[in-house]
Amino acid sequence: MTNRSCAILFAILSLLAPPLTAAEPTPRQLADQFDSAYQSADWARAIDLAEQLATTDAGAVIGAYNAACAHARAGHAEESADWLLIAAQRGFTGIRSLEEDADLEPIRGTEKFARALALVQANADKRFEEYKAVATETEVLTITPDAFDPGVPSPFLVVLHGSGGTPEPLAELYKNIANELGMVLVVPAALRPWGDGFGWTYRDESEWMVLHLIDRLAESHHIDRGRVYLAGFSQGANVTLSVGLKHPDKFAGLFPVSGHYEADAMPITDCANPPPVYLMVGARDPFVQTFRDAVEPLEKAGFPVRLRILQGIAHEYPKRPDPELRKGFRFLIEERNESP
């Protein structure tokens, strides 16, 4: 067969072959593309991406909610309300998002919004009760110090992992300093699946978990309620600030590492004797500025604060964490005038 014949045959076969199509985007890709379009105020594209996401199993709920927000921003009140109802009917549980999301202001006074709000509240109540039932029966990683005496009240350290994290790596990081200070160390799992680990998906669950652990360990390990310390990394640092600033009377010190301070999401409760706060973050962490921004409002509220910025460090712990953790806890303990 001549080269020309081969070329003609190839051309015929290519016409008969089914056209090549690009792979369908994954729910994660759709969500990322939606975020980009939303931030750019490209409402038509954001609506299209949200509605695509809503057709997937993984994104059925959040896609519907995102579609409601995008339609509202585009001025489509009726479509926004319809999608919000769909999200609620599919099991959306983000009651605080629904109550606080400014994007939904155009439909907030409508009958459909009220129906969606009632459904989401019921979903959230059910979700919260199911979470508490599981958490109550779940074993929590607990390490007692060498000097632990069940007859003597012990200081208590709760450490919270970040999104996609698990308790074991943080327990390994904190076990030496906890042992040195005679602290009972507890590192819970957030329980909500997130990537290869867990995430603190809902604020009400995160808050309840921390307070529940204090009560639980007070009974089982005779902890000293006046010497309860709360620490966390990344998303766990956000929970540390959120819970610690809302319930400052329950903690002797707060030690968030590489978190993201958000004043609006972390209201401060007045307290006669606010606990000290040690903010530790890498100089190369993308959220380092938020920790700088946290110092002034915390000091104005009466919290003793120290900001420790680690040079050459990104969103991570230093390779030798013990010296830095020791500095942080020394500050917390000295400011509280305690000796664990």
C-alpha positions as CSV (number, residue, x, y, z in Angstrom):
1,M,0.0,0.0,0.0
2,T,1.4,3.4,-0.9
3,N,2.0,6.1,1.6
4,R,-0.8,8.1,0.0
5,S,-3.2,5.1,0.4
6,C,-2.2,4.8,4.1
7,A,-2.9,8.5,4.6
8,I,-6.3,8.2,3.0
9,L,-7.1,5.1,5.1
10,F,-6.0,6.9,8.3
11,A,-8.2,9.8,7.4
12,I,-11.2,7.6,6.8
13,L,-10.6,5.7,10.1
14,S,-10.3,8.9,12.0
15,L,-13.6,10.1,10.7
16,L,-15.3,6.9,11.7
17,A,-13.7,6.8,15.2
18,P,-15.6,8.4,18.1
19,P,-14.4,11.9,18.9
20,L,-12.0,12.2,21.9
21,T,-13.6,14.0,24.8
22,A,-12.0,15.6,27.8
23,A,-12.4,13.9,31.1
24,E,-15.3,15.0,33.2
25,P,-14.2,17.3,36.0
26,T,-14.2,15.9,39.5
27,P,-16.4,17.4,42.2
28,R,-13.3,18.8,43.8
29,Q,-12.3,20.5,40.5
30,L,-15.8,21.9,40.1
31,A,-15.7,23.2,43.6
32,D,-12.3,24.9,43.0
33,Q,-13.5,26.4,39.7
34,F,-16.7,27.6,41.4
35,D,-14.6,29.3,44.1
36,S,-12.5,31.1,41.5
37,A,-15.6,32.2,39.5
38,Y,-17.3,33.4,42.7
39,Q,-14.3,35.4,43.9
40,S,-14.2,37.0,40.4
41,A,-17.9,37.9,40.6
42,D,-18.5,35.9,37.4
43,W,-22.0,34.9,38.4
44,A,-23.0,33.2,35.2
45,R,-20.0,30.8,35.3
46,A,-20.4,30.4,39.1
47,I,-24.0,29.4,38.6
48,D,-23.2,26.9,35.9
49,L,-20.4,25.3,37.9
50,A,-22.5,25.1,41.1
51,E,-25.4,23.5,39.2
52,Q,-22.9,21.0,37.7
53,L,-21.6,20.2,41.1
54,A,-25.1,19.7,42.4
55,T,-25.6,16.8,39.9
56,T,-22.8,14.8,41.5
57,D,-23.1,12.5,44.4
58,A,-20.3,14.1,46.4
59,G,-21.4,17.7,45.7
60,A,-25.2,17.3,45.7
61,V,-25.7,19.3,48.9
62,I,-23.0,21.9,48.8
63,G,-23.5,22.4,45.0
64,A,-27.2,23.3,45.6
65,Y,-26.2,25.7,48.4
66,N,-23.6,27.3,46.3
67,A,-26.1,27.7,43.4
68,A,-28.5,29.4,45.8
69,C,-25.7,31.9,46.8
70,A,-24.6,32.5,43.2
71,H,-28.2,33.1,41.9
72,A,-28.8,35.5,44.8
73,R,-25.7,37.5,43.9
74,A,-26.8,37.5,40.3
75,G,-30.2,38.9,41.2
76,H,-32.2,35.7,40.6
77,A,-34.2,35.7,43.8
78,E,-36.7,33.0,42.7
79,E,-33.9,30.6,41.5
80,S,-31.9,31.3,44.6
81,A,-34.8,30.3,46.9
82,D,-35.5,27.2,44.9
83,W,-31.9,26.0,45.1
84,L,-31.8,26.8,48.8
85,L,-34.8,24.6,49.4
86,I,-33.2,21.8,47.3
87,A,-30.1,22.1,49.5
88,A,-32.2,21.8,52.7
89,Q,-34.2,18.9,51.3
90,R,-30.9,17.1,50.5
91,G,-29.7,17.4,54.0
92,F,-27.8,20.7,54.3
93,T,-26.9,21.2,58.0
94,G,-25.0,24.5,58.0
95,I,-27.4,26.5,60.1
96,R,-24.9,29.2,61.0
97,S,-24.0,29.7,57.4
98,L,-27.7,30.1,56.6
99,E,-28.2,32.5,59.4
100,E,-25.1,34.6,58.7
101,D,-24.4,34.4,55.0
102,A,-24.7,37.9,53.6
103,D,-25.0,36.5,50.1
104,L,-28.5,35.3,50.9
105,E,-29.8,38.7,52.0
106,P,-32.0,39.2,48.9
107,I,-34.2,36.2,49.8
108,R,-33.9,36.3,53.6
109,G,-37.5,37.5,54.2
110,T,-39.2,35.1,51.8
111,E,-41.5,32.2,52.6
112,K,-39.1,29.8,50.9
113,F,-36.2,31.0,53.0
114,A,-38.2,30.4,56.1
115,R,-39.1,26.9,55.0
116,A,-35.4,26.2,54.2
117,L,-34.3,27.6,57.5
118,A,-36.7,25.3,59.4
119,L,-35.5,22.3,57.4
120,V,-31.8,23.1,57.9
121,Q,-32.3,23.6,61.7
122,A,-33.9,20.2,61.9
123,N,-31.0,18.7,59.8
124,A,-28.5,20.4,62.1
125,D,-30.1,19.2,65.3
126,K,-30.1,15.6,64.0
127,R,-26.5,15.8,62.8
128,F,-25.4,17.3,66.1
129,E,-27.1,14.6,68.2
130,E,-25.7,11.9,66.0
131,Y,-22.2,13.3,66.4
132,K,-22.4,13.5,70.2
133,A,-23.6,9.9,70.4
134,V,-20.6,8.7,68.3
135,A,-18.1,11.0,70.1
136,T,-19.3,9.8,73.5
137,E,-18.6,6.2,72.7
138,T,-15.3,6.9,70.9
139,E,-12.0,6.2,72.6
140,V,-9.8,9.3,72.8
141,L,-6.0,9.2,72.6
142,T,-4.9,9.9,76.1
143,I,-1.3,9.9,77.5
144,T,-0.6,10.3,81.3
145,P,2.7,11.7,82.5
146,D,5.2,9.6,84.3
147,A,4.4,11.4,87.6
148,F,0.6,10.9,87.2
149,D,-1.1,10.2,90.5
150,P,-4.9,9.6,90.2
151,G,-5.3,11.0,93.7
152,V,-3.8,14.4,92.9
153,P,-5.5,16.8,90.4
154,S,-3.4,17.1,87.2
155,P,-3.0,19.8,84.7
156,F,-4.7,19.0,81.4
157,L,-3.7,19.6,77.8
158,V,-6.0,19.2,74.8
159,V,-4.4,19.3,71.4
160,L,-6.4,19.6,68.2
161,H,-5.2,18.4,64.8
162,G,-5.6,20.2,61.5
163,S,-7.9,19.5,58.5
164,G,-7.1,16.0,57.1
165,G,-5.1,15.2,60.2
166,T,-5.2,12.5,62.8
167,P,-4.3,12.5,66.5
168,E,-1.2,10.3,66.5
169,P,1.4,12.7,64.9
170,L,0.4,15.5,67.3
171,A,0.5,13.2,70.3
172,E,4.1,12.3,69.3
173,L,4.9,16.1,69.0
174,Y,3.5,17.0,72.4
175,K,4.1,14.0,74.6
176,N,7.6,15.1,75.8
177,I,6.5,18.6,76.9
178,A,3.3,17.2,78.4
179,N,5.4,14.7,80.4
180,E,7.8,17.4,81.5
181,L,5.0,19.5,82.9
182,G,3.1,16.6,84.4
183,M,0.1,17.2,82.1
184,V,-2.5,14.6,81.0
185,L,-2.4,14.9,77.2
186,V,-5.5,14.3,75.2
187,V,-5.6,14.4,71.4
188,P,-9.0,13.8,69.9
189,A,-10.0,13.0,66.4
190,A,-12.4,15.4,64.8
191,L,-14.4,12.4,63.6
192,R,-15.7,14.0,60.4
193,P,-13.9,12.5,57.4
194,W,-11.6,14.9,55.6
195,G,-9.1,13.6,53.0
196,D,-7.0,10.9,54.6
197,G,-8.0,12.0,58.1
198,F,-10.6,14.1,59.9
199,G,-11.7,17.7,60.0
200,W,-13.5,20.1,62.4
201,T,-16.3,20.7,59.9
202,Y,-18.9,22.2,62.2
203,R,-18.3,24.8,64.9
204,D,-20.9,23.5,67.2
205,E,-19.4,20.0,67.2
206,S,-15.9,21.4,67.7
207,E,-16.9,23.5,70.7
208,W,-18.9,20.6,72.2
209,M,-16.0,18.2,71.8
210,V,-13.5,20.4,73.6
211,L,-15.9,21.1,76.5
212,H,-17.0,17.5,76.6
213,L,-13.4,16.3,77.0
214,I,-12.8,18.6,79.9
215,D,-15.9,17.1,81.7
216,R,-15.0,13.5,80.6
217,L,-11.4,13.7,81.8
218,A,-12.3,15.5,85.0
219,E,-14.2,12.4,86.0
220,S,-11.9,9.7,84.7
221,H,-8.4,11.3,85.4
222,H,-9.1,13.8,88.2
223,I,-7.9,16.8,86.2
224,D,-7.5,20.2,87.7
225,R,-10.2,22.4,86.0
226,G,-8.1,25.5,86.9
227,R,-5.2,24.2,84.8
228,V,-6.7,23.3,81.4
229,Y,-4.6,24.2,78.4
230,L,-5.9,24.2,74.8
231,A,-3.6,24.0,71.7
232,G,-4.0,23.1,68.1
233,F,-2.4,23.2,64.6
234,S,-3.9,24.9,61.5
235,Q,-7.7,24.2,61.6
236,G,-7.2,23.0,65.1
237,A,-5.6,26.3,66.0
238,N,-8.7,28.0,64.6
239,V,-10.8,25.9,66.9
240,T,-8.5,26.7,69.8
241,L,-9.1,30.4,69.3
242,S,-12.8,30.1,68.6
243,V,-13.5,28.0,71.6
244,G,-10.9,29.6,73.9
245,L,-12.1,33.1,73.2
246,K,-15.7,32.1,73.7
247,H,-15.1,30.3,76.9
248,P,-12.0,32.0,78.4
249,D,-12.9,31.2,81.9
250,K,-12.4,27.4,81.2
251,F,-8.8,27.7,80.2
252,A,-5.4,28.5,81.8
253,G,-3.8,29.1,78.4
254,L,-4.3,29.0,74.7
255,F,-1.5,27.9,72.3
256,P,-2.7,28.1,68.6
257,V,-0.1,27.1,66.0
258,S,-0.3,28.2,62.3
259,G,-3.9,29.1,62.5
260,H,-6.0,31.7,60.7
261,Y,-7.4,34.4,63.0
262,E,-10.8,35.8,62.0
263,A,-12.2,38.4,64.3
264,D,-15.8,38.1,63.0
265,A,-15.8,34.3,63.4
266,M,-14.1,34.4,66.8
267,P,-16.0,36.7,69.1
268,I,-14.5,37.3,72.5
269,T,-16.4,36.8,75.7
270,D,-15.7,39.2,78.6
271,C,-13.7,37.5,81.4
272,A,-12.4,38.8,84.7
273,N,-9.1,36.9,84.3
274,P,-8.5,36.1,80.6
275,P,-6.0,33.3,80.0
276,P,-2.7,34.1,78.2
277,V,-2.4,33.3,74.5
278,Y,0.8,32.2,72.8
279,L,0.5,32.6,69.0
280,M,3.1,30.6,67.1
281,V,3.4,30.7,63.3
282,G,6.0,30.4,60.5
283,A,7.2,33.6,58.8
284,R,6.4,31.9,55.5
285,D,3.0,30.7,56.5
286,P,0.3,32.3,54.2
287,F,-1.8,33.2,57.2
288,V,1.0,34.8,59.3
289,Q,-0.5,38.3,59.0
290,T,-3.8,37.1,60.6
291,F,-1.8,36.2,63.8
292,R,-0.2,39.7,63.7
293,D,-3.7,41.1,63.4
294,A,-4.8,39.1,66.4
295,V,-2.5,40.7,68.9
296,E,-4.1,44.1,69.3
297,P,-7.8,43.0,69.8
298,L,-6.7,40.2,72.2
299,E,-4.6,42.6,74.3
300,K,-7.4,45.2,74.3
301,A,-9.7,42.4,75.7
302,G,-7.2,41.8,78.5
303,F,-5.5,38.6,77.2
304,P,-1.8,38.5,77.9
305,V,-0.4,37.8,74.4
306,R,2.9,36.8,72.9
307,L,3.5,36.3,69.1
308,R,6.3,34.0,68.1
309,I,7.1,34.1,64.4
310,L,9.5,31.3,63.3
311,Q,11.9,32.4,60.5
312,G,12.2,30.0,57.6
313,I,9.1,28.1,58.6
314,A,6.0,27.7,56.5
315,H,2.7,26.1,57.5
316,E,4.3,23.5,59.8
317,Y,6.0,22.8,63.1
318,P,9.8,23.4,63.3
319,K,11.9,20.2,62.8
320,R,12.9,20.4,66.5
321,P,9.5,21.2,68.1
322,D,10.4,20.7,71.8
323,P,12.4,23.9,72.4
324,E,9.6,26.0,70.8
325,L,6.8,24.3,72.6
326,R,8.8,24.7,75.9
327,K,9.0,28.5,75.3
328,G,5.3,28.7,74.6
329,F,4.2,26.8,77.7
330,R,6.7,28.6,79.9
331,F,5.0,31.9,78.8
332,L,1.5,30.5,79.5
333,I,2.4,29.1,82.9
334,E,4.4,32.2,84.0
335,E,1.6,34.6,82.9
336,R,-0.9,32.5,84.8
337,N,1.5,32.4,87.8
338,E,1.1,28.6,88.1
339,S,3.4,25.7,88.4
340,P,1.9,22.5,87.0
